Amino acid sequence: MASRSQTISSSSALLLGFLVLLLPLQYTDASSGETTIYVVYMGRKMHDDPSVVMASHHAALTSILGSKDEALNSIVYSYKHGFSGFAAKLTEAQAEELRKYPGVVRVRPNTYHKLHTTRSWDFLGMSYGQQPSASSSRLLRKAKYGEDVIVGVIDGGIWPESRSFDDTGYGPVPKRWKGVCQTGQAFNASNCNRKIIGARWYNCDAREEGLKGEYKSARDADGHGTHTASTIAGSPVCFCDCGLASIVAAIDAAIGDGVDVLSMSLGGSEIEETQHAVSAGITVVLSGGNNGPVQQSVSNALPWGITVAATTVDRYFPTVIILVGGEKLVGQSLFYHNRSAASNSNDDFTSLYLVTKGCDRKNLGSANITGKIIVCFAPPFPQSTYPPPAEFYMATQAAIAGGAKGIIFEQYSTDILDSQMYCQGHMPCVAVDRETIFRIQYSESTVAKISPAATVVGAQVASPRVATFSSRGPSAQFPARHSCPGVSILAAKGDSYELMSGTSMACPHVSSVVALLKAVHPDWSPAMLKSAIVTTASVTDRFGIPIQANSLQRKPADAFDMGGGIIQPDKAIDPGLVYDITPEEYTDTDEIVQLNLPSIAVPDLKKSITVSRTVTNVGPAKATYRAVVEAPAGLRMSVEPPVIAFQKGGARNATFKVTFVAKQRVQGGYAFGSLTWLDDGKHSVRIPIAVRTVVRDFVADTS
């Protein structure tokens, strides 16, 4: 989201090194039975010469497969920057034999991962013009709009012709960049510039049927990668399965190319290999998933990464539904007369058709819905298999197929506007809440009229709220997530712009903020950058009201909904204190609860526990902080020492202990609290806390 500021023309704002993942493939070798791709880990890189590293990979494969030729044909990728390893096509028996080879640490079958602006940046206080000014964000000005910071985006491609990637006014590419502009189908060297400074693409584990409609290059076919990239580093103005082997290859390339921040809007199982990037000093930002509001659905909950939840922004699109007698109800839609081919047919009242058993092809296909407005009720319970956007999409497609003139769809909230893009040119699609759907159901009106949507921005809109679709915790060990706008984000798609929602859209907001912070604090570790964002996040809206979470019913958001809270970029510049971690500690710390994270999670408190944390002073050399405790319900919580002081010329680190004591011996659920360190009023350093009391191991709430 960097500006093409003419006052920075001698260098560069945020730069993109793009790494593109295509679809996975299972290989079959008739001579040796079914084979698939395995990722083989041979420990930390022991030699700086890539040819020596690759020779060791070939030697390991040759010993198993019997010849150099078979080894060369089998190998898919060699990993040589973050660690020593490779991906190869093997049978299960060959993989098992390779596990016994000297020096092999782990052999893992390939797994697959899914790809999980405008007002959103203003909402975060990051508004800017074409040139820095006093009204620009303090972080943007101090970071010189991300000068010379390189962001690596692992996603499904990029559309280089988009105006968001125009490099007019940019200076030369940083000399430390070691990447390439890999050519391919409809993508040549001229598609890279001083904004998109490099691109790589990976399809060695891609199946042919999955490549239909995709470019065999870094060019974006479905728009997901372009959307996330333009949100991170676009000038102002999806879906894919990705194989682990290719993801690891992209991470390995990012380390070797000199990337500063790695943005990964990917879902599925945790990508542990991102730890190698963090060990190389790269901050990794990951999307938390779109399977909310189901509990325990969060993905990418890795302690060394920054995991992002999605929130709404202060913009909505009210749409009036008029019933007989003049009663007016309000939902949200993207219905505009000048965009809908069916708009003229909605100038008059249209018959309503209520569907109480589910708006899918089975139910709607057997009903006469032609020329009617369908009224759909939400399912009684949310499902991770069909989250709200998917439910809405299936209903609209069934309604369109049946010849309906419109659809009024009940949702737990209205976090599904981007799904309404499928309605354009067909019919108006309106999302409403449960009260509105009941008003329609019990009214005497059998017809309705849908008016065009309006746009409302600003203080009238209650925001931010955690999006319904945003995956929820617990990830008991690591609740320190972050929340950022991810609902109806307008960003580049192809040669145009489109609204999209998801934690995939929230992730690049954090990636961009991290990149700007890196420009201001180039010597800060990934853990320090993460801590600065967590500890300065807000848990209230602009009016001081606790942030709400959209779900079956709205509720105050807790740490499993929003992590540390909604990020405040300008405050993250000067957090006062940070919680730092060396890369080795992620694996060397015996108890996860004692890892120096900017959060505390205790999943199994029986009587009492004491947790240790260390803070580093990055503010004024002389400072005194006092602890403010918000104890989780049912617990006594104390901090020792309750006051920490720093002196000029003295130590920059201070260690403290937090003790939790259960008031009642119960088998309970999680309770939430916080610990905040306050100085003279300038700094407020808050971490979230989640504690669950138990009587017996391996059992949670028994009620």
C-alpha positions in Angstrom: 0.0 0.0 0.0 3.0 2.3 -0.5 2.6 5.6 -2.3 4.5 6.5 -5.4 5.7 9.7 -3.6 7.7 12.0 -5.9 9.7 13.1 -2.9 11.2 9.6 -2.6 12.1 9.3 -6.2 15.7 8.5 -5.4 14.8 5.1 -3.9 11.8 2.8 -3.6 8.7 2.4 -1.4 7.5 -1.1 -0.5 8.7 -3.5 -3.2 7.2 -6.9 -4.2 9.1 -10.1 -4.7 6.3 -12.4 -5.9 6.4 -16.2 -5.5 3.6 -18.0 -7.3 2.2 -21.4 -6.4 0.2 -23.5 -8.8 -1.9 -26.7 -8.2 -0.7 -30.0 -6.7 -0.2 -33.3 -8.6 0.1 -36.9 -7.6 2.4 -38.7 -9.8 2.1 -42.4 -10.9 5.0 -44.4 -12.1 3.9 -47.7 -13.7 7.2 -49.4 -13.1 7.4 -48.9 -9.4 3.8 -48.4 -8.3 2.1 -45.2 -7.1 4.4 -42.4 -6.2 3.8 -39.1 -4.6 5.9 -36.1 -3.6 7.7 -36.3 -0.2 9.6 -33.4 1.4 12.9 -34.6 2.9 14.6 -32.6 5.7 18.4 -33.1 6.2 18.8 -30.5 9.0 20.3 -27.0 8.9 22.3 -25.9 5.9 25.9 -27.0 6.6 27.6 -25.5 3.5 27.4 -22.2 1.8 28.0 -23.6 -1.7 24.6 -24.5 -3.2 26.2 -27.1 -5.6 27.6 -29.0 -2.6 24.2 -28.9 -0.8 22.5 -30.2 -4.0 25.1 -33.0 -4.4 24.3 -34.3 -1.0 20.6 -34.4 -2.0 21.4 -36.4 -5.1 23.7 -38.8 -3.2 20.9 -39.6 -0.7 18.4 -40.2 -3.5 20.9 -42.3 -5.6 21.5 -44.6 -2.6 17.8 -45.3 -2.4 16.8 -45.4 -6.1 19.9 -47.1 -7.4 21.1 -44.7 -10.1 22.0 -41.0 -10.6 19.5 -40.8 -13.5 16.6 -42.0 -11.4 17.6 -39.6 -8.7 17.7 -36.7 -11.1 14.3 -37.6 -12.5 12.8 -38.1 -9.0 13.9 -34.8 -7.5 11.4 -31.9 -7.7 13.1 -29.2 -5.6 16.3 -28.7 -3.7 16.2 -26.5 -0.6 19.5 -24.8 0.2 19.0 -21.4 1.9 17.1 -21.9 5.2 17.9 -25.6 5.6 19.2 -28.5 3.6 16.5 -30.7 2.1 14.6 -31.6 -1.1 11.3 -32.7 -2.5 11.2 -35.9 -4.6 8.7 -38.3 -6.2 8.9 -41.5 -4.2 6.8 -44.6 -3.4 5.9 -45.1 0.2 8.5 -47.9 0.6 11.2 -45.6 -0.8 10.2 -42.9 1.6 10.4 -45.3 4.5 13.9 -46.4 3.4 15.0 -42.8 3.0 14.0 -42.1 6.6 16.8 -44.4 7.7 19.4 -42.7 5.6 22.2 -41.0 7.6 21.6 -37.3 8.0 17.9 -37.4 7.2 15.9 -35.7 10.0 12.4 -36.1 8.6 10.5 -37.3 5.6 7.0 -35.8 5.2 4.4 -36.4 2.5 3.3 -33.4 0.4 0.2 -31.6 1.9 -2.0 -29.0 0.3 -3.0 -25.5 1.3 -5.7 -23.2 0.1 -5.5 -19.5 -0.6 -7.4 -18.1 2.2 -7.5 -1.0 -0.8 -9.6 1.7 -0.2 -11.5 2.5 3.1 -9.6 -0.1 5.2 -6.4 2.0 5.2 -8.2 5.2 6.2 -10.0 3.2 8.9 -6.6 2.2 10.4 -5.4 5.8 10.4 -3.1 5.2 7.4 -4.6 7.7 4.9 -2.2 9.3 2.6 -1.9 11.4 -0.5 0.5 11.3 -3.4 3.1 13.1 -1.3 3.9 12.9 2.4 2.3 15.7 4.4 1.5 16.6 8.0 -1.9 14.8 7.5 -0.3 11.6 6.5 0.1 8.7 8.9 3.0 9.2 11.3 4.2 5.6 10.5 4.0 6.3 6.8 6.1 9.5 7.1 8.7 8.0 9.5 9.0 4.9 7.3 9.4 7.1 4.2 6.5 5.0 2.8 8.4 1.8 3.2 11.6 2.9 1.4 13.6 -0.1 0.2 11.7 -2.7 2.2 11.1 -5.9 0.2 7.9 -7.9 0.8 7.7 -11.4 -0.5 4.1 -12.6 -1.3 3.5 -16.3 -1.6 0.2 -16.5 -3.4 -1.5 -17.5 -6.7 0.0 -14.9 -9.0 0.0 -11.2 -10.0 -1.5 -9.1 -12.7 1.4 -6.7 -13.5 -0.5 -4.4 -15.8 -2.7 -3.2 -12.9 -2.3 0.5 -12.1 -1.5 -0.6 -8.5 1.9 -1.8 -9.6 2.9 1.3 -11.7 6.5 2.1 -10.8 6.5 5.7 -12.1 8.6 7.8 -9.7 10.5 4.9 -8.2 14.2 4.7 -7.9 16.5 1.7 -8.6 15.9 -1.7 -7.1 17.9 -2.3 -3.9 21.4 -3.8 -4.6 20.8 -6.4 -1.9 18.0 -8.0 -3.9 19.1 -11.4 -5.3 15.9 -12.5 -6.9 14.9 -13.0 -10.5 12.0 -12.2 -12.9 11.1 -15.7 -14.0 9.3 -15.7 -17.4 6.5 -18.0 -18.5 3.2 -18.0 -20.2 2.0 -14.4 -20.8 4.7 -13.2 -18.4 8.0 -11.8 -19.6 10.9 -9.9 -18.1 9.3 -6.6 -18.9 6.4 -7.5 -16.5 8.7 -6.9 -13.6 9.6 -3.3 -12.8 10.8 -1.1 -9.9 7.6 -2.0 -7.9 7.3 -5.7 -8.8 11.1 -6.3 -8.5 10.9 -10.1 -9.0 8.7 -13.1 -9.6 9.1 -16.8 -9.4 6.5 -19.5 -10.1 6.3 -23.1 -9.0 4.3 -26.0 -10.7 6.6 -29.0 -10.2 3.9 -30.5 -8.0 0.9 -29.4 -10.1 -1.7 -31.6 -11.6 -2.6 -31.0 -15.2 -6.4 -30.9 -14.6 -5.8 -28.3 -11.9 -3.9 -26.1 -14.3 -6.8 -25.6 -16.6 -7.5 -21.8 -16.7 -4.3 -21.1 -14.9 -1.2 -19.5 -16.5 2.0 -21.4 -16.3 3.8 -18.4 -15.1 3.6 -15.8 -12.4 0.5 -14.2 -14.0 -2.6 -14.3 -11.8 -5.7 -16.1 -13.2 -8.2 -15.8 -10.3 -7.3 -12.5 -8.9 -6.5 -13.6 -5.3 -2.7 -12.9 -5.5 -3.2 -9.5 -7.2 -5.7 -8.5 -4.6 -3.5 -9.3 -1.6 -0.4 -7.9 -3.2 -2.1 -4.6 -4.1 -3.3 -4.3 -0.5 0.2 -4.6 0.8 2.1 -2.5 -1.7 -0.3 -1.2 -4.3 -0.1 2.4 -5.5 -3.2 4.4 -4.5 -5.9 4.5 -6.9 -9.9 -17.9 -5.2 -9.1 -20.2 -4.7 -6.1 -22.5 -5.2 -4.5 -25.6 -3.7 -0.8 -25.2 -3.0 1.5 -28.1 -2.4 3.8 -28.1 0.6 6.8 -28.9 -1.7 6.2 -25.7 -3.7 5.5 -23.6 -0.6 8.8 -24.7 1.0 10.6 -23.9 -2.3 9.0 -20.4 -2.3 10.1 -19.9 1.3 13.6 -21.1 0.5 13.8 -18.7 -2.5 12.6 -15.8 -0.3 15.4 -16.4 2.1 18.0 -16.5 -0.7 16.5 -13.5 -2.5 16.7 -11.1 0.4 13.0 -10.6 1.4 12.3 -8.6 4.6 8.6 -9.6 5.1 6.8 -12.7 3.9 3.0 -12.5 3.4 1.2 -15.8 3.2 -2.6 -15.8 2.8 -2.7 -19.6 2.8 -4.7 -22.1 4.8 -4.7 -25.7 5.8 -2.2 -27.4 8.2 0.4 -25.3 9.9 3.4 -24.5 7.6 6.2 -25.2 10.1 8.9 -24.4 7.5 8.1 -20.7 8.0 10.4 -21.0 11.0 13.4 -21.1 8.7 12.4 -17.7 7.3 12.1 -16.3 10.8 15.5 -17.7 11.7 16.8 -15.8 8.7 15.4 -12.5 10.1 12.2 -12.5 7.9 8.9 -11.6 9.5 6.2 -14.0 8.4 2.5 -12.9 8.4 -0.2 -15.6 7.9 -4.0 -15.6 7.5 -5.9 -17.2 10.3 -8.6 -18.9 8.1 -12.2 -18.3 7.1 -14.0 -21.1 9.0 -15.6 -19.0 11.7 -17.6 -18.5 13.7 -16.8 -22.2 14.6 -14.6 -22.5 17.6 -11.1 -24.1 17.4 -11.0 -23.4 13.6 -8.0 -21.1 13.5 -5.1 -22.1 11.3 -1.5 -21.0 11.1 -1.3 -20.6 14.8 2.5 -20.6 14.9 4.4 -18.9 17.7 7.1 -17.4 15.4 4.6 -15.9 12.9 2.0 -13.2 13.0 -1.5 -14.8 12.6 -4.3 -12.5 11.4 -8.0 -12.4 12.1 -10.5 -10.3 10.0 -12.7 -7.4 11.0 -15.2 -5.0 9.4 -14.4 -1.4 8.6 -16.6 1.7 9.1 -18.4 1.4 5.8 -21.7 -0.3 4.9 -24.2 -0.4 2.1 -27.7 -0.1 3.4 -30.5 -1.4 1.1 -34.1 -0.7 1.8 -36.7 -3.5 1.5 -40.3 -2.1 1.2 -43.2 -4.2 2.2 -46.9 -3.7 1.5 -48.2 -0.9 3.6 -45.0 1.0 3.4 -43.0 -0.8 6.1 -39.3 -0.4 5.4 -36.6 -2.9 6.5 -32.9 -2.5 5.9 -30.3 -5.0 4.9 -27.0 -4.7 2.9 -26.3 -5.3 -0.7 -24.3 -4.2 -3.7 -27.4 -3.7 -5.8 -27.3 -0.7 -8.1 -29.8 0.0 -10.9 -27.1 0.9 -13.4 -25.2 -2.4 -12.8 -28.0 -4.9 -12.7 -29.5 -6.2 -16.0 -32.5 -7.2 -14.0 -33.0 -3.8 -12.3 -36.0 -2.6 -14.3 -37.9 -5.7 -13.3 -37.6 -4.6 -9.6 -39.3 -1.2 -10.1 -42.5 -2.8 -9.0 -43.4 -5.1 -6.1 -42.5 -8.7 -6.6 -43.9 -11.9 -5.0 -42.0 -13.3 -2.0 -41.2 -17.0 -1.6 -40.1 -18.1 1.9 -37.8 -21.1 2.1 -37.4 -22.5 5.6 -35.5 -25.7 4.8 -32.4 -24.4 3.2 -31.8 -22.4 0.0 -29.8 -25.0 -1.9 -30.3 -26.5 -5.4 -32.2 -29.4 -4.0 -34.9 -27.4 -2.3 -35.1 -24.5 -4.8 -34.8 -26.8 -7.8 -38.1 -28.5 -6.9 -40.0 -25.2 -6.3 -41.5 -22.6 -8.6 -39.3 -19.6 -7.9 -39.3 -18.0 -11.3 -39.9 -14.3 -11.1 -40.0 -14.2 -7.3 -37.8 -12.8 -4.5 -36.5 -15.7 -2.5 -36.4 -15.3 1.3 -33.7 -17.6 2.9 -33.3 -18.5 6.5 -29.8 -19.2 7.9 -29.0 -22.7 9.2 -29.6 -23.1 12.9 -25.9 -23.8 13.5 -22.7 -22.5 11.8 -20.6 -25.1 10.0 -16.9 -25.1 9.3 -17.6 -27.1 6.1 -19.8 -24.3 4.7 -18.9 -21.0 6.3 -21.3 -18.0 5.8 -19.9 -16.8 2.4 -20.2 -20.4 1.0 -23.8 -20.7 2.2 -24.6 -17.4 0.6 -22.9 -18.3 -2.6 -24.7 -21.6 -2.9 -28.1 -20.0 -2.2 -27.6 -17.2 -4.8 -26.5 -19.7 -7.5 -29.5 -21.8 -6.8 -31.8 -18.8 -7.0 -30.2 -17.6 -10.3 -30.5 -21.1 -11.8 -34.2 -21.1 -10.8 -35.0 -17.8 -12.5 -35.6 -15.8 -9.3 -35.8 -12.0 -9.4 -33.9 -11.5 -6.1 -32.9 -13.0 -2.8 -33.1 -11.9 0.8 -30.7 -13.9 2.8 -30.6 -14.2 6.5 -27.1 -14.2 8.0 -25.6 -14.1 11.4 -24.1 -10.8 10.2 -23.5 -9.1 6.9 -19.9 -10.0 6.3 -20.6 -11.5 2.9 -21.0 -8.6 0.6 -18.1 -9.6 -1.7 -20.1 -12.8 -2.5 -22.7 -10.6 -4.0 -20.4 -9.9 -6.9 -21.9 -13.1 -8.3 -25.3 -11.5 -8.3 -24.3 -8.6 -10.5 -26.2 -8.6 -13.8 -28.7 -11.2 -12.5 -30.7 -9.9 -9.6 -30.5 -7.9 -6.3 -29.1 -10.0 -3.4 -29.7 -8.6 0.1 -28.2 -9.8 3.4 -30.3 -9.2 6.5 -30.2 -10.1 10.2 -32.6 -12.5 12.0 -34.9 -9.8 13.3 -35.5 -8.5 9.8 -36.2 -12.0 8.5 -38.8 -12.6 11.2 -40.4 -9.2 10.4 -40.8 -10.4 6.8 -42.0 -13.8 7.8 -44.7 -12.6 10.2 -45.8 -9.6 8.2 -48.9 -9.8 6.0 -47.0 -8.8 3.0 -46.7 -11.3 0.2 -44.7 -9.0 -2.0 -41.7 -6.7 -1.6 -39.6 -4.1 -3.5 -35.8 -3.8 -3.2 -34.3 -0.3 -3.5 -30.8 0.4 -4.7 -28.0 0.4 -2.1 -26.6 3.5 -0.5 -23.1 4.0 0.9 -22.4 5.1 4.5 -19.0 5.8 5.9 -17.7 7.0 9.3 -18.9 7.3 12.8 -22.4 6.1 12.1 -21.0 2.6 11.5 -20.3 0.4 14.5 -16.8 -0.9 13.8 -14.6 -2.7 14.0 -16.3 -6.0 14.5 -14.7 -9.4 14.2 -16.0 -10.9 11.0 -18.4 -13.9 11.2 -16.2 -15.9 8.8 -13.0 -15.2 10.7 -11.7 -18.4 12.3 -11.7 -18.6 16.0 -9.5 -20.0 18.7 -8.6 -21.6 20.9 -5.2 -22.2 19.8 -4.4 -22.7 23.4 -0.7 -22.2 23.2 -0.6 -19.1 21.0 -3.6 -16.7 21.4 -1.6 -13.7 20.3 -3.2 -13.1 17.0 -3.9 -9.7 15.5 -7.1 -8.3 13.9 -7.2 -6.2 10.7 -9.8 -5.2 8.1 -10.8 -8.1 6.0 -14.4 -7.5 5.1 -15.3 -6.0 1.7 -11.8 -4.8 0.9 -11.5 -3.1 -2.5 -8.2 -3.9 -4.3 -6.8 -4.8 -7.7 -8.1 -7.8 -9.6 -6.9 -8.0 -13.2 -7.1 -4.6 -14.8 -9.9 -3.6 -12.5 -10.7 -3.5 -8.8 -13.1 -5.7 -6.8 -14.4 -6.1 -3.3 -13.2 -9.3 -1.6 -13.4 -10.6 2.0 -11.4 -13.0 4.1 -8.5 -13.3 6.4 -6.5 -13.4 3.1 -7.5 -9.7 2.8 -6.6 -9.0 6.4 -3.2 -10.6 6.3 -1.7 -8.1 3.7 -2.7 -5.2 5.9 -0.5 -6.5 8.7 2.2 -7.4 6.2 2.3 -3.8 5.0 2.4 -2.4 8.5 5.2 -4.7 9.5 7.1 -3.6 6.4 6.7 0.0 7.3 7.8 -0.7 10.9 10.8 -2.5 9.5 11.8 0.6 7.6 11.6 2.6 10.8 13.3 0.0 13.0 15.6 -2.1 10.6 17.4 -3.7 13.6 14.3 -5.1 15.2 13.8 -8.8 15.2 10.6 -10.5 13.9 9.6 -11.1 17.5 10.0 -7.4 18.4 8.0 -6.3 15.4 5.2 -8.8 16.3 5.3 -7.6 19.9 5.0 -3.9 18.9 1.8 -4.7 17.0 0.2 -6.9 19.7 0.9 -4.8 22.7 -0.3 -1.5 21.1 -3.5 -3.0 19.6 -6.9 -1.7 20.7 -9.7 -3.8 22.3 -12.2 -0.9 22.0 -13.7 1.1 19.1 -13.4 4.8 18.6 -16.1 5.4 21.3 -14.3 3.3 23.9 -16.9 0.4 23.5 -15.4 -3.1 23.6 -14.9 -4.6 20.1 -17.7 -7.0 19.2 -17.5 -10.3 17.4 -20.1 -11.3 14.8 -21.5 -14.8 15.3 -24.9 -16.4 15.8 -25.3 -13.4 18.1 -22.9 -10.6 18.6 -20.8 -10.7 21.7 -17.8 -8.9 23.2 -14.7 -10.2 21.4 -12.2 -12.2 23.4 -8.6 -13.2 22.7 -9.8 -16.3 20.7 -11.8 -14.0 18.4 -9.4 -11.1 17.9 -6.1 -12.0 19.5 -4.5 -8.9 20.9 -7.0 -6.6 19.2 -7.3 -4.3 16.2 -3.9 -3.0 15.1 -3.0 0.7 15.6 -0.1 1.3 13.1 1.0 4.7 14.4 1.2 3.5 18.0 3.3 0.5 17.0 6.1 2.8 16.0 6.9 3.5 19.7 5.6 0.6 21.9 7.8 1.4 24.9 8.5 -2.3 25.7 8.7 -5.4 23.5 8.8 -9.1 24.1 11.8 -10.4 22.1 12.6 -14.0 21.2 15.7 -15.5 19.6 14.9 -18.0 16.8 16.5 -20.9 18.8 14.1 -20.4 21.7 11.1 -21.6 19.7 12.6 -25.1 19.8 14.8 -24.9 22.9 12.1 -23.7 25.4 10.9 -26.8 27.3 7.4 -25.4 28.2 5.5 -23.5 25.6 3.8 -21.5 28.3 7.2 -20.1 29.3 8.1 -18.9 25.7 8.5 -15.1 25.8 5.4 -14.4 23.7 3.4 -11.2 23.9 0.5 -13.3 25.4 -0.1 -15.9 28.1 -2.1 -19.0 27.6 -2.5 -21.7 30.2 -4.7 -24.6 29.0 -4.5 -26.8 32.1 -4.4 -24.8 35.4 -5.1 -27.2 38.3 -4.0 -25.2 41.4 -1.5 -22.5 40.5 1.2 -21.7 38.0 3.9 -19.1 37.7 4.9 -17.8 34.2 8.0 -15.8 33.4 8.3 -13.1 30.8 11.1 -10.6 29.9 10.5 -7.2 28.3 13.1 -5.0 26.5 12.9 -1.3 26.8 12.9 0.4 23.3 11.6 3.7 24.6 13.3 6.4 26.7 16.4 5.1 28.5 14.9 6.2 31.9 11.4 4.9 32.4 9.3 3.3 35.1 6.4 1.0 34.4 3.7 -0.3 36.8 1.6 -3.4 36.2 -2.2 -3.2 35.7 -3.9 -6.6 36.1 -7.2 -7.7 34.6 -7.5 -11.2 36.2 -9.4 -13.9 34.3 -12.7 -14.7 36.1 -12.3 -17.3 38.8 -8.6 -16.7 39.2 -6.2 -14.7 41.4 -3.4 -13.1 39.4 -0.4 -11.3 40.7 2.8 -9.8 39.1 6.2 -9.7 40.7 7.7 -7.2 40.7 4.7 -4.9 40.2 7.0 -2.1 39.1 9.9 -2.2 36.8 12.4 0.7 36.3 15.0 1.4 33.7 17.9 3.8 34.1 20.2 5.5 31.7 23.2 3.3 31.1 21.5 0.4 32.8 20.1 -2.8 31.6 17.5 -2.7 28.8 15.8 -5.9 29.9 13.6 -6.7 32.8 12.2 -10.0 33.9 8.9 -10.5 35.8 6.7 -13.3 36.9 3.0 -13.8 36.7 1.2 -16.2 39.1 -2.3 -17.6 38.6 -4.2 -19.3 41.4 -7.5 -21.0 40.8 -10.2 -19.8 43.3 -12.4 -22.8 42.7 -11.4 -26.4 41.8 -13.6 -26.8 38.7 -13.5 -28.4 35.3 -14.0 -25.2 33.4 -13.7 -23.3 30.1 -11.3 -20.6 29.2 -11.5 -17.2 31.0 -9.8 -14.1 29.6 -7.8 -11.3 31.0 -4.8 -9.0 30.4 -1.6 -7.6 31.7 -0.8 -4.0 30.9 2.4 -2.1 31.7 1.9 1.6 32.0 4.5 4.4 32.3 3.8 8.1 32.7 0.9 7.9 30.3 2.6 7.7 26.9 3.0 4.0 26.7 0.4 1.2 27.4 1.9 -2.2 26.8 -0.9 -4.8 26.9 -0.8 -8.6 26.4 -3.9 -10.9 26.3 -4.3 -13.8 28.7 -6.3 -17.0 28.4 -6.5 -19.6 31.2 -8.5 -22.8 31.6 -8.9 -24.5 35.0 -9.1 -28.3 35.0 -9.5 -31.0 37.6 -8.6 -33.9 35.3 -6.2 -34.0 32.4 -7.4 -34.2 28.8 -10.9 -33.1 29.7 -12.3 -29.6 29.3 -15.8 -28.3 30.4 -17.9 -31.3 31.3 -21.2 -29.4 31.5 
